[in-house]
Amino acid sequence: MRNTSRLRKFGWLVFLLLPLVLLIFLPGRNHAAGVELGQTLEGAGSANFDWLRHPGMKYGVAFHAPKSGALREIMLPWKSKGSYGAGTLGVFDFELYADGPRHFPGQNLIGSARNILPQQATDGRLDGALQVPLEAELKKGEIYHLVVSNVDPDPEQNWSCPNTLMTRVRPWDGAGFQAEFFADGAWHPWASKNNPFNAQRRNDVSAAHCPLLLRWGDGSMSGDPYYSAAERQGAFFYGEHYAGELIAWNEATVTISRIGISVWKRGKPGELIYHLESEDGEELAAGILPGGKEIGGIAGWVYAALPAPVELRKGSTYRLWFASPASPDEDNCYYQYVPYGDQRPAGWLECGWGGTASHYIHNDGAGWSDEKAMDLTFSLQ
């Protein structure tokens, strides 16, 4: 009797759990439902860190190692032209530290490259990727800090600086290529006071993204290329002005049920509309993104649930684009600063979202144009 009772209980348990088991393990199901699959880094222009002309100041970039292995070189965006540098452009030390208290640089130095001359390290260019031959052994998932110091005998006369993408203010967690600075004996997050996301107009908040390109001993590269986002090159949504992302889906097949985009607003625009199409123009989903008209002084995310789930198949290409045909002009529209990267060195852009096969597209009334150095800020879930 006792054993029969247990069997009955077990049978009821199987009966109750069977639908859940089938839901999880049936072929073709999207096991990553609700997981963010889009390019969600937001931009609002670029800002250079010119404080390296001041004695005692240091600059840092915090990041998670994407893999374990031997690091052979680090590249970061650098500026020297115009008001972004002076004199001989400085002499710089680059040091790589393990993570420390509060996710700022610790005391464990694991690699360095010293007396780097910017113009030599950028292949004679005044602006571009600064190549640092820094070797170290990294562990996947660990936080590291690239620390930059101007060791020129006269830094106030001889200096240049890293460049950063101004982004939304976020908590400091030492990941995602967050910029940091050392001043008055302590480390702090960094942001430009000119960043439109930075409503407090403070330097010690986390709202700067400094992309790194990590070159590994096995010849592979990782990182992301997004160092700027200019309004004049941005996406505008009004009348016959459309913009979006060409998506070459080379990941495992997934099913999505929600789409979103980050946009700024001017004046009194109309509704913002999304379209998801196959490469040959077949419309897979379309609709209004509610909430756009309520966006305030800074960019906001707006989302729409798809009328029916859409499967993104591995090896297929899609066109996701946004429009606001009821918005009359540039003074009454939605827009976005679209993040972009440098064309050099070869391979850096391939570390962006989907590589160069996926990229920003826009249509100003005369057909679609491709911008392979840029990626729209958008959400797929």
C-alpha positions in Angstrom: 0.0 0.0 0.0 2.8 2.4 0.9 4.6 1.7 -2.3 1.4 2.0 -4.4 0.7 5.4 -2.8 4.2 6.6 -3.7 3.8 5.4 -7.3 0.5 7.3 -7.5 2.2 10.5 -6.2 5.0 10.0 -8.6 2.6 9.5 -11.5 0.7 12.7 -10.7 4.1 14.5 -10.6 5.0 13.2 -14.0 1.6 14.2 -15.3 2.0 17.8 -14.0 5.6 18.2 -15.2 5.4 16.6 -18.6 4.0 19.7 -20.4 6.9 21.8 -19.0 9.5 19.1 -20.0 8.1 19.1 -23.5 8.0 22.9 -23.7 11.7 23.0 -22.8 13.1 20.2 -24.9 11.0 20.0 -28.0 13.1 20.8 -31.1 12.7 24.3 -32.6 11.8 26.1 -29.4 13.6 29.3 -28.5 15.3 28.5 -25.3 16.6 32.1 -25.0 13.2 33.7 -25.0 13.4 37.2 -23.4 17.2 37.3 -23.8 18.5 40.5 -25.4 19.8 39.8 -28.9 20.2 43.3 -30.3 22.9 46.0 -30.4 21.9 48.0 -27.3 24.9 50.3 -26.8 23.6 53.9 -27.0 25.7 56.8 -28.2 25.5 60.6 -27.9 28.7 61.8 -29.6 32.3 61.4 -28.5 34.5 63.0 -25.8 38.2 62.9 -25.4 40.0 62.5 -22.1 42.4 65.5 -22.3 43.3 65.3 -18.6 46.5 63.4 -19.3 48.2 66.8 -19.8 47.9 67.3 -16.0 50.7 65.7 -13.9 49.4 62.9 -11.7 46.3 62.2 -13.7 45.7 58.7 -15.1 43.1 57.2 -17.4 41.7 53.7 -17.3 39.4 51.3 -19.2 37.7 48.4 -17.2 36.7 45.3 -19.1 35.8 41.6 -18.7 38.1 39.2 -20.5 35.9 37.4 -23.1 38.1 34.4 -23.2 41.1 32.8 -21.5 44.4 33.0 -23.2 47.5 34.9 -24.1 46.9 38.6 -24.9 49.4 40.0 -27.4 48.2 43.5 -28.2 45.6 46.1 -27.1 44.3 48.9 -29.4 42.2 51.8 -28.3 40.9 55.0 -30.1 43.3 58.0 -29.8 43.1 61.7 -30.8 45.9 64.2 -31.4 44.5 66.6 -34.0 43.5 70.2 -33.3 42.7 70.8 -29.6 43.1 67.1 -28.7 46.9 67.2 -28.4 49.9 69.5 -28.3 53.7 69.5 -28.7 55.3 66.1 -29.3 52.0 64.5 -28.2 53.5 62.9 -25.1 55.1 59.7 -24.0 52.8 57.0 -22.5 52.9 54.0 -20.2 50.2 51.4 -20.5 49.7 49.0 -17.6 47.3 46.1 -17.2 46.0 45.5 -13.6 43.8 42.9 -12.1 40.6 44.1 -10.5 40.7 45.7 -7.1 38.3 47.1 -4.5 35.0 48.5 -5.8 36.0 47.3 -9.3 38.8 49.8 -9.8 42.5 48.9 -10.6 44.1 46.7 -7.9 47.7 46.3 -7.0 48.4 43.2 -9.2 50.2 44.4 -12.3 50.0 41.6 -14.9 51.4 43.3 -18.0 52.8 46.6 -19.3 54.1 48.5 -22.4 56.2 51.6 -21.7 57.4 54.8 -23.4 54.8 54.5 -26.2 54.9 57.4 -28.7 51.4 58.0 -30.1 52.3 59.0 -33.7 54.4 55.9 -34.1 51.8 53.7 -32.4 49.0 55.0 -34.8 51.1 54.3 -37.9 51.8 58.0 -38.5 48.2 59.0 -38.2 47.2 61.8 -35.8 43.8 60.1 -35.0 43.0 56.4 -35.0 43.8 53.1 -33.4 46.7 53.3 -31.0 48.5 49.9 -31.0 50.0 48.8 -27.7 52.2 45.7 -27.7 51.1 44.5 -24.2 51.4 40.8 -23.3 49.5 39.1 -20.5 47.7 36.0 -19.6 43.9 36.6 -19.1 41.2 34.5 -17.6 37.7 34.5 -19.1 35.2 36.5 -17.0 37.8 38.3 -14.9 37.8 42.1 -14.8 41.0 43.9 -15.9 42.0 47.5 -16.1 44.1 49.2 -18.8 45.8 52.2 -17.1 47.3 55.0 -19.2 49.8 57.5 -17.8 51.6 60.4 -19.6 55.2 60.1 -18.5 56.6 62.9 -20.7 58.9 65.2 -18.7 56.6 68.1 -19.6 53.0 66.7 -20.0 51.4 70.1 -20.0 53.2 70.9 -23.2 53.3 67.4 -24.8 50.1 65.4 -24.7 47.3 63.6 -26.6 44.4 61.5 -25.4 42.1 58.6 -25.7 38.7 59.0 -27.3 35.4 57.7 -25.9 31.8 57.2 -26.9 29.4 59.3 -24.7 26.7 56.9 -23.4 23.9 56.6 -21.0 24.8 56.8 -17.3 25.0 53.3 -15.8 26.1 51.7 -12.5 29.9 51.2 -12.1 30.6 47.5 -12.4 34.0 47.4 -14.1 32.7 45.8 -17.3 31.8 46.8 -20.8 34.8 49.0 -21.6 33.9 51.6 -19.0 36.2 54.6 -18.7 37.7 55.6 -15.3 40.2 58.2 -14.1 42.7 58.7 -11.2 42.8 62.1 -9.5 43.5 63.3 -6.0 44.7 59.9 -4.9 41.6 57.9 -5.9 39.9 56.2 -8.9 36.5 57.3 -10.1 34.2 56.5 -13.0 34.4 59.0 -15.8 32.0 60.9 -18.1 32.1 64.2 -20.0 30.1 67.0 -18.6 29.0 67.7 -22.2 27.3 64.2 -22.5 23.6 64.9 -23.0 22.8 61.7 -21.0 24.8 63.2 -18.1 22.0 65.3 -16.5 24.1 65.9 -13.3 27.0 67.4 -15.4 29.5 65.5 -13.3 32.7 63.9 -14.3 32.6 61.1 -11.7 29.7 59.1 -13.1 30.0 56.1 -15.5 28.8 57.3 -19.0 31.9 56.8 -21.3 32.6 53.8 -23.4 36.2 53.3 -24.6 36.3 50.4 -27.0 39.3 48.1 -27.0 40.5 45.7 -29.6 42.2 42.7 -28.0 44.6 40.7 -30.2 45.3 37.2 -28.9 48.1 34.8 -29.2 46.0 32.4 -31.4 45.5 35.2 -33.9 41.9 36.0 -33.0 40.6 39.4 -32.1 37.8 40.5 -29.8 36.3 43.7 -28.4 34.0 46.3 -30.1 34.7 49.2 -32.4 32.2 51.9 -31.2 34.1 55.0 -30.3 31.7 57.8 -31.5 28.2 58.6 -32.6 27.6 61.9 -34.4 24.2 63.6 -34.7 25.0 64.7 -38.3 25.5 61.1 -39.3 22.6 59.8 -37.2 19.3 58.2 -38.1 16.3 60.5 -38.6 12.7 59.3 -38.7 10.3 61.6 -40.4 8.4 61.7 -43.8 10.3 59.6 -46.2 13.4 59.3 -44.0 13.8 55.8 -42.7 16.6 53.9 -41.0 17.4 50.5 -39.6 19.8 47.6 -39.5 20.5 44.9 -42.1 20.7 41.8 -40.0 22.8 38.8 -41.3 21.7 36.3 -38.7 24.6 33.8 -38.4 23.7 32.6 -34.9 21.6 29.6 -34.0 18.0 29.9 -35.1 15.8 31.8 -32.5 12.3 33.1 -32.2 11.7 36.7 -31.2 8.5 38.3 -29.9 9.5 41.9 -29.2 11.4 44.7 -30.9 12.7 48.0 -29.5 14.7 51.1 -30.4 16.4 53.9 -28.5 15.4 57.3 -29.9 15.6 61.0 -29.1 12.6 63.3 -29.9 12.3 66.8 -31.3 9.1 68.9 -31.3 5.8 67.0 -31.8 6.4 64.0 -34.0 3.8 61.4 -35.1 3.8 57.7 -34.3 7.0 55.7 -34.7 6.6 52.5 -36.7 8.7 49.4 -37.1 9.0 47.0 -40.1 10.7 43.6 -40.1 11.3 42.1 -43.5 13.1 39.3 -45.2 15.9 40.2 -47.5 13.6 40.0 -50.5 11.1 42.4 -49.0 8.5 40.0 -47.5 7.1 41.7 -44.5 7.3 39.5 -41.4 6.0 42.0 -38.8 5.0 45.6 -38.6 3.3 47.9 -36.1 3.4 51.0 -33.9 6.0 51.4 -31.1 3.9 53.0 -28.4 5.4 55.5 -26.0 7.5 57.5 -28.4 5.5 60.7 -27.9 6.2 60.6 -24.2 10.0 60.6 -24.5 11.4 63.6 -22.6 14.7 65.5 -22.7 17.0 62.5 -23.2 16.7 59.4 -25.3 14.2 56.7 -24.3 13.6 53.1 -25.2 10.3 52.2 -26.9 9.2 48.6 -27.5 6.5 46.7 -29.4 5.3 43.2 -29.0 5.2 41.4 -32.4 1.7 40.4 -33.7 3.1 36.8 -33.8 6.5 35.4 -33.0 9.1 35.6 -35.8 11.8 33.0 -36.4 15.3 34.3 -37.3 16.9 31.5 -39.1 20.6 30.9 -39.2 22.1 31.9 -42.5 19.2 34.2 -43.4 19.3 38.0 -43.8 16.6 40.5 -42.5 15.9 44.2 -42.7 14.6 45.9 -39.6 13.7 49.5 -40.1 11.9 52.3 -38.5 9.9 55.2 -39.8 7.6 58.0 -38.8 5.7 59.1 -41.9 3.3 61.4 -39.9 6.3 63.4 -38.6 6.7 66.4 -40.9 10.3 67.5 -40.7 13.6 67.6 -38.8 12.1 69.9 -36.2 9.4 67.4 -35.4 10.9 63.9 -35.6 12.6 61.0 -33.8 16.3 60.5 -34.3 19.3 58.5 -33.0 23.0 59.0 -32.7 24.2 55.8 -34.4 27.4 54.3 -32.9 30.3 53.7 -35.3 33.9 52.5 -35.4 37.1 53.1 -37.3 37.9 51.4 -40.6 41.4 50.6 -39.3 42.9 48.2 -38.5 41.3 45.6 -40.6 39.2 43.4 -38.5 38.1 45.9 -35.8 34.7 46.5 -37.4 34.2 42.7 -37.6 34.1 42.7 -33.8 31.0 44.9 -33.8 27.4 43.5 -33.6 27.1 40.9 -36.4 30.4 42.0 -38.1 30.2 44.1 -41.2 27.6 41.7 -42.8 25.2 43.3 -40.3 25.2 47.1 -40.4 23.3 50.4 -40.3 21.1 51.2 -43.3 19.1 54.4 -44.2 16.7 55.6 -46.9 16.3 59.3 -47.4 13.8 58.8 -50.2 16.1 57.5 -52.9 16.6 53.9 -51.8 18.6 52.1 -49.2 22.2 53.0 -48.4 24.6 50.8 -46.4 27.0 52.1 -43.7 29.2 49.2 -42.7 31.1 51.1 -40.0 27.9 51.8 -38.1 25.3 49.8 -36.2 21.8 51.0 -35.1 21.0 50.8 -31.4 18.0 48.4 -31.2 16.6 45.5 -29.3 15.5 42.0 -30.3 13.9 39.7 -27.7 
